[in-house]
Amino acid sequence: MIKAFKMTVYEGQEKEYERRHNLLWPEMKELIHSHGGHAYSIFLDKETRTLFAYIEIEDESRWAETADTEINRKWWDYMADIMETNPDNSPVCTDLDMVFHLD
């Protein structure tokens, strides 16, 4: 299953967002993989500061379980100062609907 969603990074924080992801914690990598996430990519539209995320997951409910893990919540807290977040520090995400796919 493919998931895509968008988020927003604060103005002037684009490089810091990229830096933090380039240094992604080993625990976060393990969490993503252990919950069936693969081929995770995030793209930045520099004009709008919109982040477009793409991930292949094995199971929607298994993937949803990541939100309730200690390491994921720690990551959200770590990222909250540079991007739009909800009151619990989860990123403000808008799911995107697939309209075309070609293998």
Buried (B, 14 or more C-beta within 10 A) or exposed (E): EEBBBBBBBEEEBBEBBEEBEEEEEEBBEEBBEEBBBEEBEBEBEEEEBBBBBBBEBEEEEEBEBBEEBEEBBBBBEEBBEBBBBEEEBBBEBEEEEEEEEEE
